[in-house]
Amino acid sequence: MGESANLWFFENVDLYNILCPHLIKEDQRHNDKKIYAKNEFIYFPNEWSDTIYLIASGRVKIGSYTKEGDEIVKSILGEGDIFGELALTGEEKRTDYAQALDEGTAICQMDIEHLQTLMLNNKPLNLKIYKLIGLRLKKLERRIESMVFKDARTRIVEFLRDLADEKGVKVGFETMIKNHYTHKDIASLTGTSRQTVTTVLNELKEENIINFNRRQILIRDVEQLV
């Protein structure tokens, strides 16, 4: 795993060590670490919502299906991200699914009751977890609004700006993002086509606003990313 996954912090709260049981022997009875094959499901809709998860390595897709059977991709998460957090808000059963996208995806998990006990005795942890939930919901609302009112290029550009804010590392005026999204992933998350994503990214590259390869995206200046 990369350096960020070895010790992952969410505003000074070390969720990696909290949610990964194999690092804390006395908590092994409350936690577990599991390895998933590519495309294997971690949970399905209507399963009991009693666990929260953290990605130790690999990627996970969170999504749902419409009544017509169309897939809706809500997010694609990578190392250090948590999911299943709506269990903390009173969700009794899952309304979405979680699916491993990479072979050997490693997931740390903790039962909700144990996490709630930890949160009760740790105010910073409590505040950061609920802040994370609020940010996730706000991001989803903004994405829905964007898909309804904004054109394809704007949706893709806003996706890149959000990615820079959440995952970017500043290098002078430039912002470096470790990229775990394929063009198909970006298309699913922005309500566009893979061809449109490729076209927009290539246009931005030709305009010298970004540069990218399979491993990273370099944004020359976020303020010029429009």
PyMOL commands that set and color helices and strands:
alter all, ss='L'
color gray80, all
select helices_A, chain A and resi 3-6+15-19+21-23+25-27+85-89+112-120+123-149+152-167+183-190+194-206+222-224
alter helices_A, ss='H'
color red, helices_A
select strands_A, chain A and resi 31-36+41-43+51-57+60-65+71-77+82-83+97-100+105-111+169-171+174-178+210-212+216-219
alter strands_A, ss='S'
color yellow, strands_A
deselect
rebuild
show_as cartoon
